[in-house]
Amino acid sequence: MLDVRRFVAAALLFVGALCPRARAASAEPPPPKREVPDYDGREEPPPTAGEVALWVPRVVLFPLYLTSEYLIRRPLGALISTAERNDWAPAIVDFFTFGEDHKAGIVPTAFFEFNFRASGGLYFFWDDAVWRHNDVRVHGQIGGFDWLSLGAVDRVHIGKLSTLGLQGDFLRRPDYVFHGIGPRSLEADRSRFTMVFVDVGPVYDLYPAPWVHFRARVAAKTVNLGDGSFDGDPSLSVESRRGAFPLPPGFPEGYTAVYEHAELALDSRPPRPGPGTGVRVTGHADHGVDLRYYGHGREWVRYGGAVGAFWDVGNTARTLGVVVGTEFAHAVHGETPFTEQVLLGGSGGFAGFRPGRLVGASAATASLYYEWPIWVWLDGAIHFGVGNVFDSGLRDFQGRLLRLSSGIGIRSTSSPDHQIGLEVGFGTETIQDGLDVTSLRIAVGGTNGF
């Protein structure tokens, strides 16, 4: 280990040795610098189109740079240095986990998102629960007497390639946002609604190859909807009566549905710490039937996918990526409840918008990403996205209806069952409405991915 005192003493001796020379040199003023002669006698050429275009990303990303430098990198660097010097990581792991192999533990968790209620709770995990190859995950969060989230999943490993589990979720929140349906919804029309849902069913995961993941689920859910409130915003019904938007399908009657879900992901990138260069292709399909209206015409399908290409610059885990995706929702019979339509916001290339900010029958997005390692357990990420929701089948897709989203954040590299992150993002109105930045999203805390 480097002796800091010897290093400082050597540095002081080196500086002291230079000081006399510096004083001697400073006794004589330096000769004046001559002006650079104008050899060709021509004026400086005007800036090229490329040089002018460079100012666009510089201006757009300047707030992200300030956020990254002064709110994330410097404080986080000081915290990580202190943690490494004092061996915090082993002490934290030992405190929150049980057993020699740390296969079980309880972790306190909290989540804060600007313009939503804060919540706190516990996350519990237990690998090889009761018997080998049986894993249990449970989370619970509370954000007030009318804000409660509970979830649990029990997975059994079937060989080395697949798992079969039973998952259940309950959620009650009074602060969901709704701004209207379609590409032209405005931030000024924000309203609140309450949603209470119960969702239970089996889930199957298959990994036939390291680069292939298939998931299937069949479940039943009950969703009850009503007016909500938070931060002085009007309720959905009040804002609708004001004329901001019509009442959306499914509100306030709710629905009880049986649904099937399938998704497939193909990813050519090797697992970390391998190089991050490669291609990722994803696709999913959902089908739901409202049992309350069975035989009377409420049934829907939702499907979509994305293609992404990634380049690990110099195999240093600093990765550039571009992702293009589309989503579609169609009513087979009747109208599709608005909570089952395409939703943008809260994640991915549109993380600059709050969850559920954009609702429509279809969506098209394109996003640029840059990710880099911060610590052994943390990654940083910047995104810049363009797109919007649209009418069925992208019928009203127009360039002037596109929105922009940008953001910067950090997230843990732990299991997707529970991750910790911080994100600051910005979203705009459409090009038609001047691309005004009207959405500020700040979120920090733990999120559950099961």
Secondary structure, 3 states (H helix, E strand, C coil): CCCHHHHHHHHHHHHHHHHHHHHHHHHCCCCCCCCCCCCCCCCCCCCCHHHHHHHHHHHHHHHHHHHHHHHHHHHHHHHHHHHHHCCHHHHHHHHHEECCCCCEEEEEEEEEECCCCCEEEEEEEECCCCCCCEEEEEEEEEEECCEEEEEEEEEEEECCCEEEEEEEEEEEEEEEEECCCCCCCCHHHCEEEEEEEEEEEEEEEEEEECCEEEEEEEEEEEEEEEECCCCCCCEHHHHHHCCCCCCCCCCCCCEEEEEEEEEEEEECCCCCCCCCCEEEEEEEEEEEEEHHHCCCCCEEEEEEEEEEEEEEHHHCCCEEEEEEEEEEEEEEECCCCHHHCEEECCCHHHCCCCCCCEEECEEEEEEEEEEEEEECCEEEEEEEEEEEEECHHHCCCCHHHCEEEEEEEEEECCCCCEEEEEEEEEEECCCCCCCCEEEEEEEEEEEECC
